[in-house]
Amino acid sequence: MANYKAGDVIRLTRNAVGMTQEELSNGICSVETLSRIENNRHKIKRETYRKLMEKMGRGVHDNCALCMGRDMSLLEEYIMFEDAMAKREYSVAERYLAHIREKISGSLVDRQYLKRVENFLGYDMKRIDAQECMSQLHVAMKMTVPDYECYLWGEKRDKVYPYREQEILILMGIGNTYYDMNEMDKAIWVYETIIKSLDAGYMDAKNVEELKLINLANLVRPLGKLERYEEALSKAEEGLDMAVSQRYAHALVELLMGVAWNKLKLAKKMEDSKLQKQELKESNRMMRQAYYIAAARKDVHNQKLINENLKYHFGEEI
């Protein structure tokens, strides 16, 4: 669950919707007070926050997707569901999701959560195709940010919108689905938009780092597909450095493979045979490292993919 800086959320939202401080503060507070709020130098009352956000056409929703504070067993079900999805144990995930449905509230953000995870599960289990998945993700996103597309491809694409964690997860799903549909440019733009929002500083650092790691790993894939290997390698290395320095396991296997795969592709273009040999050796080493981390995490899916890459590119298996 992410925490947010109210002042930054207000400032970024105001800039995104195109309002001045004078326009937003009129009838709610003084311009000076709004300025102090936006600079996080004035503690804001919940009612004032609500009025400001509603004036900008943005509802005030609970920051947490689930009402975990009222029911700790719901938090446990949520964690187990996410773990099962990560391991691709879909029948297990389905059972936990059934329990979540029974306990979750009917709030807008909870309904949005259900639409998101039900859609992801249905797509992963091949019950719905990519087009239906994309359609349902659009519906889920518009539940809280009705005009979100104008910040992706529309007239406000240069603006930074302060998406909540739940909305970022939906956008990630949209990017992943574009990737599956072979629309690489759109996938890249979605991931870059997410990273731009995360870099705006309105969310607590720990959540930002974890989400950014995943999106850097996501971004590497379409860049590589478009043969933009140097860009892909740079993003993979950025994520890998962050993961190692902060001791995050999130997306570590994917980032290692991103570095290894793009190093391999660049090595094959090298004219210096000695340097080429060194880079290929490093690529092989990193693939093996990724395999052992996947094995330790009992990630059978990635173990299989890595072995396939080792066999195809190096004629080896683990």
DRENDO-1510 file (C-alpha; in Angstrom, 1 decimal, always signed):
<recs>
REC; n; res; u; v; w
REC; 1; MET; +0.0; +0.0; +0.0 .
REC; 2; ALA; +1.5; +3.3; -1.1 .
REC; 3; ASN; +1.5; +6.6; +0.8 .
REC; 4; TYR; +1.1; +9.9; -1.0 .
REC; 5; LYS; +2.2; +13.5; -0.4 .
REC; 6; ALA; -1.1; +15.4; -0.5 .
REC; 7; GLY; +0.6; +18.7; -1.5 .
REC; 8; ASP; +2.4; +17.1; -4.5 .
REC; 9; VAL; -0.8; +15.2; -5.6 .
REC; 10; ILE; -2.7; +18.5; -5.6 .
REC; 11; ARG; +0.0; +20.4; -7.4 .
REC; 12; LEU; +0.5; +17.8; -10.1 .
REC; 13; THR; -3.3; +17.3; -10.6 .
REC; 14; ARG; -3.8; +21.1; -10.9 .
REC; 15; ASN; -1.1; +21.3; -13.5 .
REC; 16; ALA; -2.4; +18.3; -15.3 .
REC; 17; VAL; -6.0; +19.6; -15.6 .
REC; 18; GLY; -4.7; +23.1; -16.4 .
REC; 19; MET; -5.9; +25.2; -13.5 .
REC; 20; THR; -4.1; +28.2; -11.8 .
REC; 21; GLN; -3.7; +28.4; -8.1 .
REC; 22; GLU; -6.1; +31.4; -8.1 .
REC; 23; GLU; -8.8; +29.3; -9.9 .
REC; 24; LEU; -8.4; +26.3; -7.6 .
REC; 25; SER; -8.2; +28.1; -4.3 .
REC; 26; ASN; -11.2; +30.4; -5.0 .
REC; 27; GLY; -13.9; +29.8; -2.5 .
REC; 28; ILE; -11.9; +27.1; -0.6 .
REC; 29; CYS; -8.8; +28.7; +0.8 .
REC; 30; SER; -6.4; +31.6; +0.1 .
REC; 31; VAL; -3.9; +31.4; -2.7 .
REC; 32; GLU; -1.1; +31.6; +0.0 .
REC; 33; THR; -2.5; +28.7; +1.9 .
REC; 34; LEU; -2.8; +26.6; -1.3 .
REC; 35; SER; +0.8; +27.5; -2.2 .
REC; 36; ARG; +2.0; +26.3; +1.2 .
REC; 37; ILE; -0.1; +23.1; +0.9 .
REC; 38; GLU; +1.4; +22.4; -2.6 .
REC; 39; ASN; +4.9; +22.8; -1.1 .
REC; 40; ASN; +4.1; +20.5; +1.7 .
REC; 41; ARG; +4.5; +23.3; +4.3 .
REC; 42; HIS; +0.9; +23.3; +5.5 .
REC; 43; LYS; -1.0; +20.4; +6.9 .
REC; 44; ILE; -4.2; +20.0; +5.0 .
REC; 45; LYS; -7.5; +19.0; +6.4 .
REC; 46; ARG; -9.3; +16.1; +4.8 .
REC; 47; GLU; -12.3; +18.3; +4.0 .
REC; 48; THR; -10.1; +20.9; +2.3 .
REC; 49; TYR; -8.4; +18.1; +0.3 .
REC; 50; ARG; -11.7; +16.8; -0.8 .
REC; 51; LYS; -13.0; +20.2; -2.0 .
REC; 52; LEU; -9.8; +20.9; -3.9 .
REC; 53; MET; -9.8; +17.5; -5.6 .
REC; 54; GLU; -13.5; +17.6; -6.4 .
REC; 55; LYS; -13.0; +21.1; -7.9 .
REC; 56; MET; -10.5; +19.6; -10.3 .
REC; 57; GLY; -12.9; +16.8; -11.2 .
REC; 58; ARG; -11.1; +14.2; -9.2 .
REC; 59; GLY; -12.8; +12.1; -6.5 .
REC; 60; VAL; -11.2; +11.3; -3.2 .
REC; 61; HIS; -10.7; +7.6; -3.0 .
REC; 62; ASP; -9.0; +5.4; -0.4 .
REC; 63; ASN; -5.4; +5.0; -1.3 .
REC; 64; CYS; -5.5; +1.3; -0.4 .
REC; 65; ALA; -7.2; -1.0; -2.9 .
REC; 66; LEU; -8.6; -3.2; -0.2 .
REC; 67; CYS; -10.1; -2.3; +3.2 .
REC; 68; MET; -7.3; -4.2; +4.9 .
REC; 69; GLY; -7.4; -2.2; +8.1 .
REC; 70; ARG; -10.8; -3.5; +8.9 .
REC; 71; ASP; -10.1; -7.2; +8.1 .
REC; 72; MET; -6.5; -8.5; +8.4 .
REC; 73; SER; -7.6; -11.8; +6.9 .
REC; 74; LEU; -8.4; -9.9; +3.7 .
REC; 75; LEU; -4.8; -8.7; +3.6 .
REC; 76; GLU; -3.6; -12.3; +3.9 .
REC; 77; GLU; -5.9; -13.4; +1.1 .
REC; 78; TYR; -4.6; -10.5; -1.1 .
REC; 79; ILE; -1.0; -11.5; -0.5 .
REC; 80; MET; -1.7; -15.1; -1.2 .
REC; 81; PHE; -3.6; -14.2; -4.4 .
REC; 82; GLU; -0.7; -12.0; -5.7 .
REC; 83; ASP; +1.8; -14.8; -4.8 .
REC; 84; ALA; -0.2; -17.4; -6.7 .
REC; 85; MET; -0.5; -15.1; -9.7 .
REC; 86; ALA; +3.3; -14.4; -9.7 .
REC; 87; LYS; +3.9; -18.2; -9.7 .
REC; 88; ARG; +1.2; -18.7; -12.4 .
REC; 89; GLU; -0.7; -21.0; -10.1 .
REC; 90; TYR; -4.0; -19.9; -11.5 .
REC; 91; SER; -6.3; -22.4; -9.9 .
REC; 92; VAL; -4.9; -21.4; -6.5 .
REC; 93; ALA; -5.3; -17.7; -7.3 .
REC; 94; GLU; -8.9; -18.4; -8.3 .
REC; 95; ARG; -9.7; -19.8; -4.9 .
REC; 96; TYR; -8.2; -16.8; -3.1 .
REC; 97; LEU; -10.0; -14.4; -5.3 .
REC; 98; ALA; -13.3; -16.1; -4.4 .
REC; 99; HIS; -12.5; -15.4; -0.8 .
REC; 100; ILE; -11.6; -11.8; -1.5 .
REC; 101; ARG; -15.0; -11.3; -3.3 .
REC; 102; GLU; -16.8; -12.4; -0.2 .
REC; 103; LYS; -15.0; -9.9; +2.1 .
REC; 104; ILE; -14.3; -6.9; +0.0 .
REC; 105; SER; -16.4; -3.7; +0.3 .
REC; 106; GLY; -18.5; -2.2; -2.5 .
REC; 107; SER; -16.5; +1.0; -2.7 .
REC; 108; LEU; -15.4; +2.4; -6.0 .
REC; 109; VAL; -11.7; +1.6; -5.5 .
REC; 110; ASP; -12.5; -1.9; -4.3 .
REC; 111; ARG; -14.7; -2.5; -7.4 .
REC; 112; GLN; -11.9; -1.2; -9.5 .
REC; 113; TYR; -9.5; -3.6; -7.8 .
REC; 114; LEU; -11.8; -6.6; -8.5 .
REC; 115; LYS; -12.2; -5.6; -12.2 .
REC; 116; ARG; -8.4; -5.4; -12.5 .
REC; 117; VAL; -7.5; -8.7; -11.0 .
REC; 118; GLU; -10.5; -10.6; -12.4 .
REC; 119; ASN; -9.4; -9.4; -15.9 .
REC; 120; PHE; -5.7; -10.3; -15.3 .
REC; 121; LEU; -6.7; -13.8; -14.1 .
REC; 122; GLY; -9.1; -14.3; -17.0 .
REC; 123; TYR; -6.5; -13.2; -19.6 .
REC; 124; ASP; -3.7; -15.3; -18.0 .
REC; 125; MET; -6.0; -18.4; -18.0 .
REC; 126; LYS; -6.9; -17.6; -21.7 .
REC; 127; ARG; -10.6; -17.2; -21.0 .
REC; 128; ILE; -10.5; -13.8; -22.7 .
REC; 129; ASP; -8.3; -12.6; -25.6 .
REC; 130; ALA; -6.1; -9.5; -25.7 .
REC; 131; GLN; -8.7; -7.3; -27.2 .
REC; 132; GLU; -11.2; -8.1; -24.4 .
REC; 133; CYS; -8.5; -7.7; -21.8 .
REC; 134; MET; -7.6; -4.2; -23.2 .
REC; 135; SER; -11.3; -3.2; -23.3 .
REC; 136; GLN; -11.8; -4.2; -19.7 .
REC; 137; LEU; -8.7; -2.4; -18.5 .
REC; 138; HIS; -9.9; +0.8; -20.2 .
REC; 139; VAL; -13.1; +0.4; -18.2 .
REC; 140; ALA; -11.2; -0.1; -15.0 .
REC; 141; MET; -9.0; +2.9; -15.5 .
REC; 142; LYS; -11.9; +5.2; -16.4 .
REC; 143; MET; -13.6; +4.4; -13.1 .
REC; 144; THR; -11.2; +6.8; -11.3 .
REC; 145; VAL; -9.5; +8.7; -14.1 .
REC; 146; PRO; -12.2; +9.1; -16.8 .
REC; 147; ASP; -10.0; +11.2; -19.1 .
REC; 148; TYR; -6.7; +9.2; -18.6 .
REC; 149; GLU; -6.2; +8.6; -22.3 .
REC; 150; CYS; -5.6; +12.4; -22.9 .
REC; 151; TYR; -2.5; +12.0; -20.6 .
REC; 152; LEU; -1.3; +9.0; -22.7 .
REC; 153; TRP; -1.9; +10.0; -26.3 .
REC; 154; GLY; -4.0; +13.1; -26.2 .
REC; 155; GLU; -3.5; +16.9; -25.9 .
REC; 156; LYS; -2.1; +16.5; -22.4 .
REC; 157; ARG; +0.5; +13.8; -23.1 .
REC; 158; ASP; +3.2; +16.2; -22.0 .
REC; 159; LYS; +1.7; +16.6; -18.5 .
REC; 160; VAL; +2.6; +14.5; -15.5 .
REC; 161; TYR; -0.5; +12.9; -13.8 .
REC; 162; PRO; -0.2; +11.6; -10.2 .
REC; 163; TYR; -1.7; +8.2; -10.7 .
REC; 164; ARG; -2.4; +6.1; -7.6 .
REC; 165; GLU; -0.8; +2.7; -7.1 .
REC; 166; GLN; -3.9; +0.9; -8.3 .
REC; 167; GLU; -4.1; +3.0; -11.4 .
REC; 168; ILE; -0.4; +2.4; -12.1 .
REC; 169; LEU; -1.0; -1.4; -11.9 .
REC; 170; ILE; -3.9; -1.0; -14.4 .
REC; 171; LEU; -1.7; +1.0; -16.7 .
REC; 172; MET; +1.0; -1.7; -16.5 .
REC; 173; GLY; -1.6; -4.2; -17.6 .
REC; 174; ILE; -2.5; -2.0; -20.5 .
REC; 175; GLY; +1.2; -1.7; -21.5 .
REC; 176; ASN; +1.7; -5.5; -21.2 .
REC; 177; THR; -1.4; -6.1; -23.3 .
REC; 178; TYR; -0.1; -3.7; -26.0 .
REC; 179; TYR; +3.1; -5.7; -26.0 .
REC; 180; ASP; +1.2; -9.0; -26.4 .
REC; 181; MET; -0.7; -7.4; -29.3 .
REC; 182; ASN; +2.7; -6.5; -30.9 .
REC; 183; GLU; +2.0; -2.7; -30.6 .
REC; 184; MET; +5.5; -2.0; -29.3 .
REC; 185; ASP; +5.5; +1.8; -29.6 .
REC; 186; LYS; +2.3; +2.0; -27.6 .
REC; 187; ALA; +3.7; -0.3; -24.9 .
REC; 188; ILE; +6.8; +1.8; -24.7 .
REC; 189; TRP; +4.9; +5.0; -24.3 .
REC; 190; VAL; +2.7; +3.5; -21.5 .
REC; 191; TYR; +5.7; +2.3; -19.5 .
REC; 192; GLU; +7.5; +5.6; -20.0 .
REC; 193; THR; +4.4; +7.5; -18.9 .
REC; 194; ILE; +4.3; +5.4; -15.7 .
REC; 195; ILE; +8.0; +6.0; -15.0 .
REC; 196; LYS; +7.6; +9.7; -15.6 .
REC; 197; SER; +4.8; +9.8; -13.0 .
REC; 198; LEU; +6.7; +7.7; -10.5 .
REC; 199; ASP; +9.7; +10.1; -10.8 .
REC; 200; ALA; +7.5; +13.1; -9.9 .
REC; 201; GLY; +7.9; +12.4; -6.2 .
REC; 202; TYR; +4.3; +12.3; -4.9 .
REC; 203; MET; +4.5; +8.7; -3.7 .
REC; 204; ASP; +6.7; +7.2; -0.9 .
REC; 205; ALA; +10.1; +6.2; -2.0 .
REC; 206; LYS; +9.8; +2.5; -1.3 .
REC; 207; ASN; +6.7; +2.0; -3.4 .
REC; 208; VAL; +8.2; +4.2; -6.2 .
REC; 209; GLU; +11.4; +2.1; -6.4 .
REC; 210; GLU; +9.5; -1.2; -6.5 .
REC; 211; LEU; +7.0; -0.1; -9.2 .
REC; 212; LYS; +9.8; +1.6; -11.2 .
REC; 213; LEU; +11.9; -1.6; -11.2 .
REC; 214; ILE; +9.0; -3.6; -12.6 .
REC; 215; ASN; +8.3; -0.9; -15.3 .
REC; 216; LEU; +12.0; -0.7; -16.3 .
REC; 217; ALA; +11.9; -4.5; -16.8 .
REC; 218; ASN; +8.7; -4.1; -18.8 .
REC; 219; LEU; +10.2; -1.3; -20.9 .
REC; 220; VAL; +13.3; -3.4; -21.8 .
REC; 221; ARG; +11.1; -6.0; -23.7 .
REC; 222; PRO; +9.5; -3.8; -26.4 .
REC; 223; LEU; +12.8; -1.8; -26.8 .
REC; 224; GLY; +14.5; -5.1; -27.5 .
REC; 225; LYS; +11.8; -6.2; -29.9 .
REC; 226; LEU; +12.3; -3.1; -31.9 .
REC; 227; GLU; +16.1; -3.8; -32.0 .
REC; 228; ARG; +16.8; -0.7; -29.9 .
REC; 229; TYR; +19.3; -2.8; -28.0 .
REC; 230; GLU; +21.5; +0.0; -26.5 .
REC; 231; GLU; +18.4; +1.7; -25.0 .
REC; 232; ALA; +17.1; -1.6; -23.7 .
REC; 233; LEU; +20.5; -2.4; -22.2 .
REC; 234; SER; +20.7; +1.0; -20.5 .
REC; 235; LYS; +17.2; +0.6; -18.9 .
REC; 236; ALA; +17.9; -3.0; -17.8 .
REC; 237; GLU; +21.2; -1.9; -16.2 .
REC; 238; GLU; +19.5; +1.0; -14.5 .
REC; 239; GLY; +16.9; -1.3; -13.0 .
REC; 240; LEU; +19.5; -3.9; -12.1 .
REC; 241; ASP; +21.7; -1.4; -10.3 .
REC; 242; MET; +18.6; -0.2; -8.3 .
REC; 243; ALA; +17.6; -3.7; -7.4 .
REC; 244; VAL; +21.0; -4.7; -6.2 .
REC; 245; SER; +21.7; -1.5; -4.2 .
REC; 246; GLN; +18.2; -1.6; -2.6 .
REC; 247; ARG; +18.2; -5.4; -2.2 .
REC; 248; TYR; +14.9; -5.8; -4.0 .
REC; 249; ALA; +14.1; -9.1; -5.5 .
REC; 250; HIS; +11.3; -7.6; -7.6 .
REC; 251; ALA; +11.9; -8.2; -11.3 .
REC; 252; LEU; +15.5; -9.2; -10.6 .
REC; 253; VAL; +15.3; -12.2; -12.9 .
REC; 254; GLU; +13.7; -10.2; -15.7 .
REC; 255; LEU; +16.3; -7.4; -15.4 .
REC; 256; LEU; +19.2; -9.9; -15.4 .
REC; 257; MET; +17.8; -11.5; -18.5 .
REC; 258; GLY; +17.2; -8.0; -20.0 .
REC; 259; VAL; +20.9; -7.2; -19.6 .
REC; 260; ALA; +22.0; -10.6; -20.8 .
REC; 261; TRP; +19.8; -10.7; -23.9 .
REC; 262; ASN; +20.7; -7.2; -25.1 .
REC; 263; LYS; +24.4; -7.7; -24.4 .
REC; 264; LEU; +24.2; -10.8; -26.5 .
REC; 265; LYS; +22.4; -8.9; -29.4 .
REC; 266; LEU; +25.0; -6.1; -29.3 .
REC; 267; ALA; +27.9; -8.5; -29.1 .
REC; 268; LYS; +26.8; -10.2; -32.3 .
REC; 269; LYS; +27.3; -6.9; -34.1 .
REC; 270; MET; +30.8; -6.4; -32.8 .
REC; 271; GLU; +33.8; -6.5; -35.1 .
REC; 272; ASP; +36.3; -7.0; -32.3 .
REC; 273; SER; +36.3; -10.7; -31.8 .
REC; 274; LYS; +38.0; -10.6; -28.4 .
REC; 275; LEU; +35.5; -8.0; -27.1 .
REC; 276; GLN; +32.7; -10.0; -28.6 .
REC; 277; LYS; +33.8; -13.2; -26.8 .
REC; 278; GLN; +34.0; -11.3; -23.5 .
REC; 279; GLU; +30.5; -9.9; -23.9 .
REC; 280; LEU; +29.0; -13.3; -24.9 .
REC; 281; LYS; +30.7; -14.9; -21.9 .
REC; 282; GLU; +29.1; -12.2; -19.6 .
REC; 283; SER; +25.7; -12.7; -21.2 .
REC; 284; ASN; +26.0; -16.5; -20.6 .
REC; 285; ARG; +27.0; -15.8; -16.9 .
REC; 286; MET; +24.1; -13.5; -16.3 .
REC; 287; MET; +21.6; -15.9; -17.8 .
REC; 288; ARG; +22.8; -18.6; -15.5 .
REC; 289; GLN; +22.6; -16.2; -12.6 .
REC; 290; ALA; +19.0; -15.4; -13.5 .
REC; 291; TYR; +18.3; -19.1; -13.7 .
REC; 292; TYR; +19.5; -19.8; -10.2 .
REC; 293; ILE; +17.6; -16.9; -8.7 .
REC; 294; ALA; +14.5; -18.1; -10.5 .
REC; 295; ALA; +15.1; -21.6; -9.1 .
REC; 296; ALA; +15.5; -20.2; -5.6 .
REC; 297; ARG; +12.1; -18.4; -6.0 .
REC; 298; LYS; +10.6; -21.6; -7.4 .
REC; 299; ASP; +9.8; -19.7; -10.6 .
REC; 300; VAL; +9.4; -22.6; -13.0 .
REC; 301; HIS; +8.2; -20.5; -15.9 .
REC; 302; ASN; +11.3; -18.3; -16.0 .
REC; 303; GLN; +13.6; -21.3; -15.4 .
REC; 304; LYS; +12.2; -22.9; -18.6 .
REC; 305; LEU; +12.5; -19.7; -20.6 .
REC; 306; ILE; +16.1; -19.1; -19.5 .
REC; 307; ASN; +17.1; -22.7; -20.4 .
REC; 308; GLU; +15.5; -22.2; -23.8 .
REC; 309; ASN; +17.6; -19.1; -24.3 .
REC; 310; LEU; +20.8; -20.8; -23.2 .
REC; 311; LYS; +20.2; -23.8; -25.5 .
REC; 312; TYR; +19.3; -21.6; -28.5 .
REC; 313; HIS; +22.1; -19.0; -28.1 .
REC; 314; PHE; +24.9; -21.1; -26.5 .
REC; 315; GLY; +23.9; -24.7; -27.1 .
REC; 316; GLU; +23.9; -25.3; -23.3 .
REC; 317; GLU; +21.3; -26.1; -20.6 .
REC; 318; ILE; +21.3; -26.1; -16.8 .
</recs>
